[in-house]
Amino acid sequence: MVELVYLARLRDVFGSARETIELPEDISSVSGLLEWLRTRGGAWACELAPGRAVRVAVNHDVARGDTPLKAGDEVALFPPVTGG
């Protein structure tokens, strides 16, 4: 099981702050997870489309596409934050 956390606009668009999922066996990285989530269609496909500004953190560390995932991880998805 992996805990997905949706922050900022993603929480609003997806209609949930978090969910627990069983990772399909063939998904072992952040990029694989994002591809799989896009197959949900609708807002998922739009918000997580390649080129969209979405960041991912695994266990509170900023992650890249090749960051590995394993059972028990917390994966947060969030838009980039800017400030000034």
Stockholm file with secondary structure:
# STOCKHOLM 1.0

chainA/1-84         MVELVYLARLRDVFGSARETIELPEDISSVSGLLEWLRTRGGAWACELAPGRAVRVAVNHDVARGDTPLKAGDEVALFPPVTGG
#=GR chainA/1-84 SS CEEEEECTHHHHHHTCSEEEECCCTTCCBHHHHHHHHHTTCHHHHHHTSTTSCCEEEETTEECCTTCBCCTTCEEEEECCCCCC
#=GC SS_cons        CEEEEECTHHHHHHTCSEEEECCCTTCCBHHHHHHHHHTTCHHHHHHTSTTSCCEEEETTEECCTTCBCCTTCEEEEECCCCCC
//
